[in-house]
Amino acid sequence: MDVSARQFFDEAITTPSPSGFEEPIQKLIGDYIRPSTDDLRIDLHGNLIASAGDKSGPRLMYAGHCDQIGMLVSYIDDLGFLYAQTIGGWDPQQLIGQSMTVWTDTGPVSAVISRKPIHLLKPKEREQVVGLHELWLDIGAKDKADAESLVRVGDPITLELKIRNLMHDRVTGPGMDNKTGMWTVMEALRRSVAAADSLRCHLHSVATVQEEIGLRGAKTAAGSINPSVAIAVDVTHASDCPTIEKQMQGDISIGGGPVIFRGPNINRKVAARLIQLCETHSIPYQLAAVGRATPNDANALQVHGGGVATGLVAIPNRYMHSAVEVVSMSDIDHAADLLAAFATALSSDDDFTPGE
C-alpha cells in the first residue's frame, strides 16, 4: 500500500459520515479518486460515483458504503444537556463513558456521554442494563440557551473519530464499518486504471450512502448505473476472538485475507471467478456462507431491475459498531488487489447467467 492510499484511509476514518450526513467524506473521496476517473459525479441521493473504462463494455459496479452509525440531537433540556436518537444499530452499553463530537453548521462541538458514578448507584441500578433514554450528552453548557448557541436539534453526532495502530498491521477506531469497504472500491478503481492499458468493462466504483438505515444508497445508485455485474464490499464479523462462535459465524480471521461469500444472495459464477483470481494472483482469501438475503448492499444489488450478477467481498472486523473496531490493513490491501484483478479481467465475453 503506497503512502497516499494509507493517508486517504486515515483521513477517511477521521472524517464524519453518519447516514444522511455524508457530504464531508464524499468531498474527501472525490479529491482522492478524481485523477483516476473518466467521470465523477454525486447523485441526488448523495452517492459518489467514480467511473472509468470502456463505455461499450459490461457495466461493473463496486459498492462500498461510506456512512457510519451515529446519533442525532433530538432534545436539549433546561440545564443544557443533549438527548439523542440513534442513526443505525447501537448497543447503548457501548456509549457509556465515550467521548463524542456534535457536528454543527459552525463546526465540531466536543461532548461526553456518561452516567452517575458507581458510588451513587443503588444495588439494583448496578444490575440493570442502561437504556438509550437514560443517557445524555454533556457539552459543558451552563443552561439551555448556552447549549442552543452552538447546537441545534437535528445536528449529527459521532464517536470521537480517531485511528490507532495496534501490533502487526492492525488498526482500531470507529467507522471501520464501512470506510474499509469504501476505501477498497475506490482503490480498486485506481489500481485498475493504473494496471490496464484500457479497461474492457465500464467500471463504476460507488461510495454508497445510508446503508446503515436500509441499503438506501445502493438501491438508487444501481438505478442510474444499471449494472450487469456488481460486487459489494463491506465488513464481516471476525471469529478469531473470545466469545464469537465459529460454528455460527464461520472461521474468519483478521489478517487472513478478504472474505468471499457464497450463498443464495450471491451469483455462483461471480464467486467462482473471485476465488479463481485469488488463486491465480496468490491473494489470500477466506470463504463464508450466508443462507439468506445479506444485510448489506449486496442484497439491494442482486434484485435491482431484472437482476444483477452479484458478489460479496468482506473485510474481517472485530467489535463491529463500537469505538474500537479492529481490521487488518493487509486485508483491505488484498481486497483492493482482488477487485482490480476482477475489473481488468472482465470483458463482453463473460456470461454470469446461472447454468450457462
N, C-alpha and C positions, 0 to 999 in steps of 0.2 A: 504494500500500500504506500503510495507516494505521500509526500508531506502535505500537498494541497488537499488530497482526499481525506486525510486524517483531520486536518484543520476544519474542513467542511463538516465532518461528523461531530467534532467537539462543539462547533458553533451551533449546529442543529440541536444538540441536547440542551444547550443553554438558551435557546430561543423559544418563547412561549407559543403554544399552539393548541389550546383547548378547543374541542369540537365547536365549530361555528366562529372561531376567532383565529383562523389560520393565516391571516394576512402577513404577519411578520416573518413566519418561516417560509411562506411562498416567495417572498422577496429574496430571502437568503438563497433559496433553491434556484430561483431564476438567474441570479447573479452568477452562480456557480456553473450551471449547465448551459447557459446561453451560447458560449463559443462552440459547443459541440452539436448544436441543433441546426436544422433547416428551418424550423418553425417553432415558436414558443408562444403559448397563449394561456390565459387564465379564463375559464368559462364563467358563466353567470352564477354557478353554484360555488365557485371558488377553487375548483380543481386546477392544478397546474399541469399542462400537457406539453411535453417536450417531444418533438418529432424529428426523425431523420431517416434517410434511406430512399428506396425506390417506391414512388407513389403507385406504380403499377403492380407492385408485388403484393404478397399476402399481408393483411393488416395484423400486426402483432402488438398487443397491449400488455405492458407491465404495470401492475398496480401495487403501490406501497403507500399506505395511508400515512399522512403527516400529522394527523391530530392525536392529541393525548387526552387522558382523562383530566378533569379539573373540577372547579366549583364555580358558583355564580352567586354574587351577593343578592340576597332576597329581602333583607330587613336590617335596619340599623336602629338599635334601641336607644333610650334616653341617655344612657351612660356612654354611648359611643361605641358599643361592641357590635360586631357584624355577625349576622347569621346567614347561612348559605345553603343552597341546593347543590346536589352533585351533578356533574356532567360526566356520564359514563358510570361504570361499575366500581364502587368503592367499598372496602371494608373499613367501617368507621374506626376500628381499633388502630388502623394504620395512621390515622390522622392525629392521634393524641401525642402532644409534645413536639409537633412538627413546626418547622419554620416555613412560612408561606409567603407568597407575593400576590398582591392585588394589582392587576394590570389596568390602570385607569387611562383616560384620554390624555392626561398630562404627565403620565409616567408611572413607573412601578412604586408601589407602597408596601413596605415590609409589614408582616403580620406574624402572629404566632397563634397556634391552637393548643389549648391545654385544658386541664380540669383542676378542681381544688386539690390541694396537696394530700398525700396519703395520710398524714397526721390527722386530717379533718374528716376523712371518710369514715362513715359508720360501717360496722362489720358487714351488714347486708349490702351496702354500696360496693364494698370491695369485691364481692362475689358476682356482681352484675356486669353484663356486657353493656358498654356505653352505646346509646343510640345517637344517630346524627343530630337529632333535635336537641341533645344535651351539650353539644359542642358549639363554641363561638370563637370568633377571631378577634384578637386584640391588636389594634394598630397603635395603641398608646394615646388615643384621643381622650380629651378631657370630658367631652359630652357629645350629644348627637350632632349639634351644629359644627363642632370641631371636626368630627368624622366626615360630615357631609361636605366640608370644604375641600376634601380630597377625593372621596369615594361616592359613587352613585349606585343605586340599585341596578343590577344588570351587568356590573363590571365582572370580568372573569378573574378566576383565581387559580394559581398552580402551587404545587410544592415549590420550595426554593430550588431553582434549576442549577444543577452543578454536576460535574463529572469527576470521578476519582479513579485513579489507576490502582488495580489490585495486582497480585502476583501473576507472573507469566503474561499473557496478553489480555487478561480480563479487565473490564471496566464496569463501573457501577454508577447509577444515578437514576433519576426519574425520567420517564419518556422514552426508554429504550423500545417500548411498545408505543409507536412503531416507527420511530425515526430510523431504526436499523433497516426496516423494510424500505422506507423511502430512500435512504442512502443507497441501498442495494440497487434499486431500479434506475436511479439516476446515474450511478457509477457504471452500471451495466451498459447504458446508452453511450456514455463517454468512452468506455473501453471498446465497444462495438465499432464506433466510428473510427477510433484510432487504429484498430486491428485490421479492418477490411478496406480494400481499395474502394469498394462500393457495396453497400448492403443490398441484398436481393429482396428483402422484405421492407415494408414501411413500418418502422418501429415507433411506437408511442409509449414513452415512459411517463407515467402519471403519478403525481403526488395527490392522492385522493383525500377528500375531506370527509369529516363526520362519520367515519367508520364506527367509532365508539358509541354512536347513538342510532345505529341501524343500517350500516353499509351504504349510506346515502350517496356519497360521492362516487363510488364505483358504479352505481346504477346510472347516474346522469352522465358520467364520462363515457361509459360504454355506449350510451345512446348517441353521442356525437361521433365517436370513433367507429362504431360498428365493427369490432374486431372479428376476425375468423379464428384467431388463436389468442389466448390470454394466459398470463401467469401472475398470480397474486403472490406477494412476498409479505409475510407477517412473522410474528414471533410465535413460539410454541413452548409449552412447559418442559423445562429440563427435569429429568427424573434422577439426576446424579447428586441428590442432596437428601438429608433426612426427611422423613415423613411422606415423601411422594411415592406412591405405589406404582412400580414398574409394570405390574400385571394389568393395571388400569390405563396408565399413560404411555406405556412403551418404554424402551430402553434408549433414552435420549440424553446425550452428554454434552456439556459445554466444551467447546473445542473439538468436537467430533466431526465437524463439518455441517453444511446445510442439510436440512431435513426435507426429503421428498415424500410427499403424501400420496397414498393410494387409497381408493375407495370410490363409492358411487358419485361423489361430487367431482371426481377427477377423471379427465379423459385418459383412458388407459395408454393410448399411443403417445400422448404428451409426457406422461410419467415415464414410459419406457425410453423415450428419447432423452429425457433428463438423466436417467440412470446411465444410459449408454454414453452420453457425453462426459459424465463424471469419470467413467472407467477409461474412456479414450484419452482424456486430458489429465488423468491422475489427480482428480479433485476428490478429496474425501467427502463422503456423504453418509447419511443415515436414513433409514426408512421408518415411516409411521403410517398407521392406518386410522381412518375415520369413517365410520359406517353411517353417517348422516350428513345433512347439509352442514357445511363448515360454518363456524361463527365468525367469518371474516370475508374479505372482498371476493374470494373465490366463489362463494355462494351466489352473490349477485351476478358475477360474470358468466357463470355457466348457463344461467337461464335467461340471459339477455336475448331479446328478439327471437330468432329461430334457433338459438342455441350456439354456444361458443365452446370450442375445444379448449378446456381449461386445465391448468396445472396449478399446484400449490407448493411453493418452496418456503420453508420456515427457518427462523433463527432460534436456536435453543436459548431460553431465557429463564433465569431463576428469579423468584419473588415478584412475579408479574403484578402490575397495578400497585406498586409500592414506591417508596422513596429510594429504594436500594436495589432496583432491578440490575441483574448481572448478565452480561453477554461476553462472548469472546470476539475480539477483533478479527482473528483469523477466520472465524465462521462467516462473518459478513464479507470479508475479502474473497473467500472461496465462493460464496453465493453470487457475488458480482461476476466472478470469472465464469461461473456456470451459465448465468443468464446471457452474458456476452457471447459465449460459445453457441448457445441456442439461437440467438439472433443472427449471428454470422453464418450459421449453417442452414437457416430456413430459406426456402425458395418456393416458387409456384408449383414445383413438382411434388411437394409434400401434401399428403392427404391424411388427415386425422379422423376421418369418418370411421366409427366403430365397425369392425367386421370386414373392412375392405383392405 
